[in-house]
Amino acid sequence: MTDNHLRADRGAWLTRGLLALGLSLSVVAAAQTSTAPTKLSLTAPTTAARTFQPIDLALTTDGSFANPYDPAQAKLDVSFTSPAGKTMTVPAFWYQDFDRATLGPKGAAGWRVRFTPTSAGKWTASAAFAKPSLKSAPLTFNVTTSDAPGFVRINKQNPRYFAYDDGKAQQFYFPIGLNIGWANQQPGENGSVLATYERWLTRLSKNGGTIARVWMAPWSFAVEWKDTGLGDYGKRQLQAWLLDQVFEMARQKGVNIELTLINHGQFSVSTNDEWKDNPFNVANGGFLKSPDEFATNPKARDLFKRKLRYIAARYAAQPNLFAWEWWNEVNWTPIGGSDLKDWTIDMTGALKTWDPYGHLISSSYSTGGTSDLWTMPEIDFSQQHDYGARDPLVWGKSAVSTFIDTAPNKPVLLAEVGYSAGGTEPPLIRDRIHFHNSIWAAPFVGYASTGMYWWWDTFVDPENQWPQYRGLADFLKGENLGNLSGQNAAVNTLNAAALTLQNKSRALIWLRSSAYDAGEANTAYTRALIARKGGPDWTYPLPIRSRATVKVAGLSDGNYTAYWYAPQKNVWLSVIPVTVKGGSVTLNAPSFDKDLAVKLVPAGQPRTPATARRP
């Protein structure tokens, strides 16, 4: 998100966001004095422990700490030993519960540890303070097997894609979704962040969506900002708790979360300038004179690692944490080059000590397909942002190839996309077309996800664009794109184009009218304005494409079945037997005005392969 991506009323928007998060409510502050602990015990989890599902264990101690978020004062870790004898150590974290209805604190604050067991059987847990050296008695608990698919990894079969991994096998995973960065107050909901996320995630999930990109921004889920100072997160326990709830409701709905840790504005004086409010800023009682010092100042690094340890302790155990994202569009900050690389190496090393689950890690630029950052072993996948209103069917292959040329064996996520960087404006037909095309074109041109649209709260939800995800989710259900390669298919008219994903025995084809493009719609609208026929209710007439044919080559000879699909209506159409001779076949397309899809499979084989489990 760049400076142009924010609405003009950003100040009011930020204020609404803060109010929506309940910052006016009282919070429970950390204890003001310290007392060395002499007792430490672990409490058994209150819910049944199952593989790849998080559990919380409470810790009880007679010690008190002036700042329980400071590991120098209170370094409390818990070691979990599996039935096979393998030990995983995770940091405990200071936790305050809240009432969901009132968002007021509930009960006393205390220590917790969050853990996701990776195998069934008897586990043993033991807690320990570093200073003074103090250990709890071991606690044993039994873990049963669930049908959860495991953590998201790089696909071993084809490293340009993702897969769920339960330690025994991998299942192909193609992220379908969008940005749901934060929630502002919604009419009729009394500013309920959770009610808003519940609505968004439910609509996404019901339409086949499996990923959302969420920001830990100062106005949303950040645990540290100007109201907390540095290194003490007591005043933002509500934000931390709200993010807990978002993770849990997303997990229940089969949606993974890409968690963006730093939005660029926090360390920018030129683009969405939030440096003026940053607690690191010397003007706010911090010790940095300029934001670029954040990457090189040893004290700043140590303080960020403290926060990182807390974030990892609280959220790393979430099996639906798709990935950590260091920066949103770091190029808008003055941090770059060797300083950014050194910082990334340092922070990644630290994060891995507190995240024993090995979640994927990435970062992002507003552009940057040739950046050296993508080649770093610390970065698991590349990310592209695009607001150029370009036709993804046309530019997509060249755009994604830039990233692939830079980092050939890494997935490329189309993590932000929009028709415009300035927001939506009538007529919305341009946004609807671009939204649809970014979803469907992305897999066919080589991205490892759909295009993840940006305007979730001002376009996708109010315009109820959620069903557009259902079409691609249904069409790709059970498919392993890692076994397929992208190609152009020959169309008998210049008025349409087709792309395929195929191997020798299977082909997925997307056929689209050349007129069904946001740029073409905008050109037509401009002409309408000149003719004084434009306006917010302007409609875009599309010609019917009849008697179009698609020639698919590179297939093994034999009998096949063509299953035609209507992406605009999310329904399967005709079922046509065809024969491949000489390695190719020409398919007669039904009449269409926007787009069609067709799946070509050997006769006698099911249209949909065995489907992968959802989390």
C-alpha positions in Angstrom: 0.0 0.0 0.0 1.5 3.3 -1.1 0.6 6.9 -0.2 -1.9 7.0 -3.0 -3.6 3.9 -1.6 -5.0 5.6 1.4 -8.2 7.5 1.3 -8.2 11.3 1.5 -9.8 11.1 5.0 -7.0 9.1 6.5 -6.9 11.1 9.7 -10.5 10.4 10.4 -10.1 6.8 9.2 -7.3 6.3 11.7 -9.3 7.9 14.5 -12.2 5.5 13.7 -9.9 2.6 13.7 -8.5 3.4 17.1 -11.9 3.8 18.5 -13.0 0.6 16.9 -10.2 -1.2 18.7 -11.4 0.1 22.0 -8.4 2.2 22.9 -10.5 4.3 25.2 -11.2 1.3 27.4 -9.0 0.7 30.4 -6.4 -2.1 30.2 -4.6 -4.0 32.9 -1.1 -2.7 33.2 1.9 -4.8 34.2 3.0 -5.0 37.8 5.0 -2.0 39.0 7.4 -4.0 41.2 9.5 -7.1 40.8 9.7 -10.1 43.1 11.9 -13.1 42.3 9.9 -16.2 41.7 10.3 -19.3 44.0 7.4 -21.3 42.6 6.5 -22.3 39.1 3.9 -24.7 37.8 2.1 -25.6 34.5 -1.6 -26.2 34.3 -3.0 -28.9 31.9 -4.7 -27.5 28.7 -8.4 -26.8 29.2 -9.2 -28.3 25.7 -8.4 -31.7 24.3 -5.0 -31.7 22.6 -5.0 -32.7 18.9 -2.4 -32.6 16.2 -2.0 -29.3 14.4 -4.4 -27.5 16.6 -3.2 -24.9 19.1 -3.6 -25.3 22.9 -3.0 -22.9 25.7 -1.4 -23.8 29.0 -1.5 -21.4 32.0 1.6 -21.0 34.1 1.5 -20.0 37.8 4.3 -18.4 39.7 4.7 -16.3 42.9 7.1 -14.0 41.2 6.1 -10.5 39.9 7.8 -8.4 37.3 7.9 -4.7 36.6 7.8 -5.4 32.9 6.9 -9.1 32.1 7.5 -8.3 28.4 11.2 -7.8 29.0 13.1 -11.1 28.8 15.9 -9.5 30.8 13.4 -9.4 33.7 11.4 -12.5 33.0 12.6 -15.0 30.5 10.2 -17.9 30.8 10.3 -20.7 28.3 8.5 -24.0 28.1 10.0 -27.2 26.6 7.6 -29.7 25.0 8.9 -33.3 24.4 7.2 -35.4 21.8 6.5 -39.1 22.1 9.5 -39.7 19.9 11.7 -37.8 22.3 12.1 -34.6 20.2 12.0 -31.4 22.2 10.6 -28.0 21.1 11.1 -24.9 23.2 8.8 -22.0 23.0 8.7 -18.7 25.0 5.8 -18.1 27.3 4.0 -14.7 27.1 2.1 -12.3 29.4 -1.6 -12.5 28.7 -4.7 -10.5 29.6 -8.1 -11.9 28.7 -11.0 -9.7 27.6 -14.8 -9.9 27.5 -15.9 -10.3 23.9 -19.1 -8.3 24.4 -17.7 -5.3 26.2 -14.0 -5.6 25.3 -13.2 -4.9 28.9 -10.5 -6.9 30.8 -11.6 -10.2 32.2 -9.8 -11.8 35.1 -6.3 -11.3 36.2 -3.3 -11.1 33.7 -0.8 -13.9 33.9 1.6 -16.2 32.0 0.5 -18.5 29.2 2.2 -20.7 26.6 0.7 -21.5 23.3 1.7 -24.7 21.6 0.7 -26.8 18.6 1.6 -30.5 18.8 2.8 -32.1 15.6 2.3 -35.8 16.5 -0.1 -38.0 18.5 0.8 -39.6 21.7 2.0 -38.6 25.2 3.8 -35.3 25.4 5.7 -33.8 28.3 5.9 -30.1 29.1 8.3 -28.3 31.5 8.6 -24.6 32.2 11.7 -22.8 33.3 12.8 -19.3 34.3 16.3 -18.3 33.2 16.9 -15.9 36.1 16.7 -17.1 38.8 17.1 -20.7 37.6 13.7 -22.3 38.3 11.9 -25.2 36.7 8.4 -26.6 37.0 7.5 -30.2 37.6 6.9 -31.9 34.3 3.4 -32.1 33.0 2.2 -34.9 30.7 -0.8 -34.7 28.4 -2.1 -36.9 25.6 -2.5 -35.8 22.0 -4.9 -37.4 19.6 -4.9 -37.2 15.8 -6.9 -34.6 14.0 -7.7 -34.1 10.3 -5.9 -30.7 10.2 -3.5 -30.6 7.3 -0.4 -29.2 9.0 1.7 -26.1 8.3 2.1 -24.4 5.0 5.5 -25.1 3.4 7.2 -24.7 0.1 6.0 -27.5 -2.2 8.7 -30.2 -2.4 7.5 -31.4 -5.8 7.5 -27.9 -7.3 9.1 -25.2 -5.3 7.2 -22.5 -7.1 4.1 -23.5 -5.2 3.0 -24.1 -1.6 1.8 -27.3 0.2 0.4 -28.3 3.5 2.8 -30.5 5.4 2.0 -32.7 8.4 5.5 -34.2 8.6 4.5 -37.3 6.7 3.1 -36.0 3.4 2.4 -32.8 1.5 -0.9 -31.6 0.0 -0.9 -29.0 -2.7 -2.1 -25.6 -1.5 -3.1 -22.7 -3.8 -4.0 -19.6 -1.8 -7.3 -18.0 -2.8 -8.1 -14.7 -1.1 -7.3 -11.1 -0.6 -6.1 -8.4 1.8 -8.2 -7.9 5.0 -5.7 -5.6 6.6 -7.7 -4.2 9.5 -11.3 -3.5 10.5 -12.8 -0.1 11.1 -16.1 0.7 12.7 -19.0 -0.6 10.7 -22.6 0.9 10.8 -24.8 -1.0 13.2 -22.1 -2.9 14.8 -21.0 -0.5 17.5 -17.4 -0.6 16.2 -17.0 -4.3 16.7 -13.8 -5.4 15.1 -14.6 -9.1 15.7 -18.1 -8.9 14.2 -16.6 -7.2 11.1 -13.9 -9.9 10.7 -16.5 -12.6 11.4 -18.5 -11.3 8.4 -15.6 -10.9 6.1 -14.0 -14.3 6.9 -17.3 -16.1 6.7 -18.0 -14.7 3.3 -14.5 -15.4 2.1 -14.6 -19.0 3.4 -18.1 -19.8 2.1 -16.8 -18.8 -1.4 -13.8 -21.0 -1.3 -11.3 -18.5 0.0 -8.3 -19.7 2.0 -6.0 -16.7 2.7 -6.2 -13.2 4.1 -3.3 -10.7 4.5 -3.5 -8.9 7.9 -1.5 -6.0 9.1 -0.1 -5.3 12.6 -0.4 -1.6 12.0 -0.5 1.0 14.7 -4.2 1.6 14.1 -5.0 -2.1 14.2 -3.1 -5.0 15.8 0.3 -3.5 16.7 1.3 -4.2 20.3 3.7 -1.3 20.5 3.2 2.4 19.5 3.4 5.9 20.9 0.8 5.1 23.6 2.9 2.2 25.0 6.5 3.5 24.6 9.2 1.0 23.8 9.4 -2.5 25.1 6.2 -2.6 27.3 3.0 -3.9 25.7 0.7 -3.7 28.7 -1.4 -0.9 27.2 -2.0 -2.9 24.0 -3.1 -6.2 25.3 -6.6 -5.6 23.8 -5.0 -5.4 20.3 -3.1 -8.6 21.0 -6.2 -10.4 22.2 -8.2 -9.2 19.2 -5.6 -10.7 16.9 -5.9 -13.9 18.8 -9.6 -14.0 18.1 -9.1 -13.2 14.4 -6.6 -16.1 14.1 -9.0 -18.5 15.8 -12.1 -17.6 13.8 -10.0 -17.8 10.6 -8.7 -21.2 11.5 -12.2 -22.4 12.2 -13.2 -21.3 8.7 -10.2 -22.7 6.9 -8.5 -19.4 6.2 -4.8 -18.9 6.6 -3.3 -15.5 7.6 -0.3 -13.8 6.1 0.8 -11.5 9.0 2.5 -8.3 8.0 4.7 -7.2 11.0 5.6 -3.6 9.9 3.8 -1.2 7.6 6.1 1.2 5.8 4.6 4.3 7.3 6.0 3.6 10.7 9.4 4.3 9.4 8.7 6.8 6.6 8.8 10.6 6.5 7.6 10.8 2.9 4.9 8.1 2.3 2.1 7.7 4.9 4.3 9.5 7.4 3.9 7.8 10.8 7.4 8.4 11.9 6.2 11.5 13.8 4.2 9.1 16.1 6.8 6.4 16.3 8.1 5.7 19.8 11.6 5.2 18.4 11.6 8.8 17.3 13.6 11.0 19.6 10.8 13.6 19.5 8.6 11.0 21.2 11.1 10.1 23.9 12.9 7.5 21.8 16.5 7.6 20.7 16.5 7.6 16.9 16.9 10.8 15.0 15.8 9.4 11.6 14.0 6.2 10.6 16.9 4.7 8.7 18.7 4.3 12.0 16.2 1.6 13.0 18.0 -1.0 10.9 21.5 -0.3 12.2 21.2 0.9 15.8 22.0 -2.0 18.1 19.5 -0.8 20.8 16.8 -0.5 18.2 17.5 -4.0 17.0 17.4 -5.4 20.5 14.1 -3.7 21.2 12.5 -5.0 18.0 13.8 -8.5 18.9 12.0 -8.2 22.2 8.8 -7.4 20.5 9.4 -10.1 17.9 9.9 -12.7 20.7 6.5 -11.7 22.2 4.8 -11.9 18.8 6.3 -15.3 18.1 5.4 -16.6 21.5 1.8 -15.5 21.0 1.1 -16.3 17.3 3.8 -18.8 16.0 1.7 -21.7 17.3 -1.2 -20.8 15.1 -1.2 -23.5 12.4 -3.1 -21.1 10.0 -0.3 -18.6 10.2 0.6 -18.8 6.5 3.7 -16.6 6.7 5.4 -13.8 8.5 5.9 -10.7 6.3 8.6 -8.4 7.6 7.7 -5.2 5.8 4.9 -3.9 3.7 6.5 -2.0 0.8 9.8 -1.4 2.5 10.9 0.7 -0.5 8.9 3.6 0.9 11.2 3.8 3.9 14.8 5.1 3.8 16.0 1.5 4.7 17.5 -0.4 1.9 20.6 -2.0 0.4 23.0 -3.8 2.7 21.3 -2.3 5.8 18.0 -4.0 4.9 19.8 -7.3 4.1 21.8 -7.3 7.4 18.6 -6.4 9.3 16.7 -9.2 7.6 19.4 -11.8 8.3 19.6 -10.7 11.9 15.8 -10.7 12.5 15.2 -13.9 10.7 17.8 -15.7 12.8 16.2 -14.4 15.9 12.6 -15.3 14.8 13.6 -18.8 14.0 14.8 -19.4 17.6 11.3 -18.5 18.8 9.3 -20.1 16.0 10.1 -23.9 16.1 7.3 -24.5 13.6 9.4 -22.9 10.8 6.7 -20.7 9.3 7.5 -19.2 5.9 8.9 -15.7 5.8 8.7 -12.9 3.2 8.6 -9.2 2.7 7.3 -6.8 0.0 8.0 -3.8 -2.2 5.5 -1.7 -4.1 7.5 -3.0 -7.1 10.8 -4.8 -7.1 10.8 -8.0 -9.2 14.5 -7.8 -9.6 15.4 -7.1 -6.0 18.2 -9.0 -4.4 16.0 -9.5 -1.4 14.2 -12.4 -3.2 17.4 -14.3 -3.6 18.2 -14.3 0.1 17.8 -17.7 1.8 16.0 -15.9 4.7 13.1 -15.1 2.3 11.0 -18.1 1.3 8.8 -16.5 -1.4 8.5 -13.3 -3.5 5.6 -10.9 -3.5 4.3 -8.5 -6.2 2.0 -5.5 -5.7 0.4 -4.0 -8.8 -2.1 -1.1 -9.2 -1.4 -0.3 -12.8 -4.9 -1.2 -14.2 -3.1 -3.5 -16.6 -4.7 -6.5 -18.1 -3.3 -9.4 -16.0 -3.9 -11.8 -18.9 -1.5 -9.8 -21.1 1.1 -8.5 -18.6 1.0 -11.3 -16.1 3.4 -13.7 -17.7 6.1 -11.1 -18.2 5.6 -9.6 -14.8 5.8 -12.9 -13.0 8.8 -14.0 -15.1 10.8 -11.1 -13.7 10.4 -12.5 -10.2 11.1 -16.1 -11.4 14.2 -15.0 -13.2 15.5 -13.4 -10.0 14.5 -16.3 -7.7 13.7 -19.3 -9.9 12.8 -21.8 -7.2 10.5 -19.7 -5.1 6.7 -19.0 -5.3 5.5 -15.6 -6.3 2.5 -14.3 -4.5 0.4 -11.5 -6.2 -0.1 -10.1 -2.7 -1.7 -6.8 -3.6 -3.6 -5.8 -6.7 -6.2 -3.2 -7.5 -7.6 -1.4 -10.5 -6.4 1.9 -8.9 -4.1 2.9 -6.1 -6.4 5.7 -5.3 -9.5 3.8 -4.3 -12.7 3.0 -6.1 -14.9 5.4 -8.0 -17.9 5.0 -10.3 -18.5 3.4 -12.6 -17.4 0.3 -10.6 -17.6 -2.0 -13.6 -13.9 -1.3 -14.2 -13.1 -2.6 -10.7 -15.4 -5.6 -11.1 -13.7 -6.6 -14.3 -10.2 -6.1 -12.9 -11.1 -8.0 -9.7 -12.4 -11.0 -11.7 -9.5 -11.1 -14.1 -6.9 -10.8 -11.3 -8.4 -13.8 -9.6 -8.5 -16.0 -12.8 -5.4 -14.8 -14.6 -3.0 -15.2 -11.7 -2.8 -19.1 -11.7 -2.7 -19.3 -15.5 0.3 -16.9 -15.8 2.4 -18.5 -13.1 1.6 -16.9 -9.7 1.3 -19.2 -6.7 -1.9 -17.4 -5.5 -4.9 -15.6 -6.9 -4.5 -11.8 -7.2 -5.1 -10.7 -3.7 -7.2 -7.6 -4.1 -6.7 -4.6 -1.8 -10.0 -2.7 -1.5 -11.7 -5.3 0.8 -13.8 -2.8 2.9 -14.8 -0.3 0.2 -15.3 -2.6 -2.8 -15.2 -6.3 -2.3 -17.5 -6.5 0.7 -20.0 -3.7 0.1 -20.3 -4.7 -3.6 -20.5 -8.4 -2.5 -17.8 -9.6 -4.8 -17.1 -12.6 -2.6 -18.8 -15.1 -5.0 -16.2 -14.4 -7.6 -13.8 -16.5 -5.5 -16.2 -19.5 -5.7 -15.7 -19.9 -9.4 -11.9 -20.4 -9.3 -12.1 -22.4 -6.1 -14.6 -24.9 -7.7 -12.7 -25.0 -11.0 -9.3 -25.7 -9.3 -10.7 -28.0 -6.6 -8.4 -31.0 -6.1 -6.0 -29.9 -8.8 -2.2 -29.9 -8.3 -0.9 -27.0 -10.3 2.6 -28.1 -9.5 2.1 -30.9 -12.1 1.1 -28.5 -14.8 2.8 -25.9 -16.9 1.4 -22.8 -18.4 1.0 -22.2 -22.2 -0.9 -20.1 -24.6 -3.7 -21.8 -26.5 -4.5 -20.9 -30.1 -7.9 -19.1 -30.5 -9.5 -18.7 -34.0 -10.3 -15.0 -33.4 -8.4 -11.9 -32.4 -11.3 -11.0 -30.2 -10.4 -13.6 -27.5 -7.4 -15.2 -25.9 -6.8 -18.4 -24.0 -4.3 -19.7 -21.5 -3.7 -23.2 -20.3 -2.2 -25.1 -17.4 -1.5 -28.6 -18.6 0.6 -31.7 -18.9 0.3 -34.5 -21.4 -2.9 -35.9 -19.9 -4.8 -33.0 -18.4 -5.5 -29.4 -19.4 -7.2 -26.5 -17.6 -8.1 -23.7 -20.0 -9.3 -20.1 -19.4 -10.8 -18.4 -22.4 -11.6 -14.7 -22.2 -13.0 -12.0 -24.5 -10.5 -9.3 -25.3 -13.3 -6.7 -24.5 -13.6 -8.1 -21.0 -10.7 -6.0 -19.7 -10.8 -3.0 -17.3 -8.6 -0.9 -19.6 -11.0 -1.5 -22.5 -13.9 -0.7 -20.3 -12.3 2.5 -19.2 -11.6 3.5 -22.9 -15.3 2.9 -23.6 -16.3 5.0 -20.6 -14.1 7.8 -21.7 -15.8 7.8 -25.1 -19.1 7.8 -23.3 -18.1 10.8 -21.3 -17.1 12.7 -24.4 -20.5 11.8 -25.9 -22.1 12.9 -22.6 -23.5 9.4 -22.0 -21.2 8.6 -19.1 -22.0 8.6 -15.4 -22.0 6.5 -12.3 -24.7 4.2 -13.7 -23.0 3.7 -17.0 -23.1 0.1 -18.3 -20.5 -1.6 -20.4 -22.0 -3.5 -23.3 -20.0 -6.6 -24.3 -20.3 -8.3 -27.7 -21.3 -12.0 -27.8 -18.4 -14.2 -29.0 -19.9 -17.1 -31.0 -18.2 -20.0 -32.8 -14.9 -19.4 -31.0 -12.5 -22.4 -31.0 -9.5 -23.2 -28.8 -6.8 -25.4 -30.0 -4.8 -27.2 -27.2 -1.5 -28.9 -28.2 1.0 -31.1 -26.3 -1.5 -33.8 -25.1 -1.2 -37.5 -25.5 -3.5 -39.0 -28.1 -6.8 -40.6 -26.9 -10.3 -39.9 -25.9 -11.0 -37.1 -23.5 -13.9 -35.3 -21.9 -14.2 -31.5 -22.0 -16.1 -30.0 -19.0 -17.1 -26.4 -19.7 -17.5 -24.0 -16.8 -19.1 -20.5 -16.5 -16.9 -18.4 -14.2 -19.4 -15.6 -14.1 -22.2 -17.8 -12.8 -20.1 -20.4 -11.0 -21.8 -23.4 -12.7 -20.6 -26.3 -14.8 -22.0 -26.2 -18.4 -21.8 -28.8 -21.1 -19.9 -32.1 -21.0 -18.4 -32.9 -24.4 -16.4 -36.0 -25.5 -13.4 -35.1 -27.7 -10.5 -37.0 -29.3 -6.9 -35.9 -29.3 -5.1 -36.8 -32.4 -1.5 -35.9 -33.3 -1.1 -34.3 -29.8 -3.8 -31.6 -30.2 -7.5 -31.0 -30.1 -9.7 -28.1 -31.2 -12.6 -27.3 -28.8 -15.7 -25.5 -29.8 -16.6 -23.0 -27.2 -20.1 -22.1 -26.2 -21.2 -18.6 -26.9 -19.9 -16.1 -24.3 -19.5 -12.4 -23.7 -16.9 -12.3 -20.8 -15.0 -15.6 -20.2 -15.3 -19.4 -20.0 -13.2 -22.1 -18.6 -12.8 -25.7 -19.6 -11.2 -28.8 -18.0 -9.9 -31.5 -20.3 -9.4 -34.9 -18.7 -9.0 -38.4 -20.1 -12.3 -40.2 -20.7 -13.3 -42.3 -17.7 -11.4 -40.1 -15.2 -13.3 -37.9 -12.8 -13.6 -34.2 -13.5 -12.2 -33.4 -10.0 -9.3 -35.3 -8.6 -9.2 -36.4 -5.0 -9.5 -33.2 -3.1 -7.0 -31.9 -0.6 -8.2 -31.3 3.0 -8.9 -27.8 4.1 -7.4 -26.7 7.4 
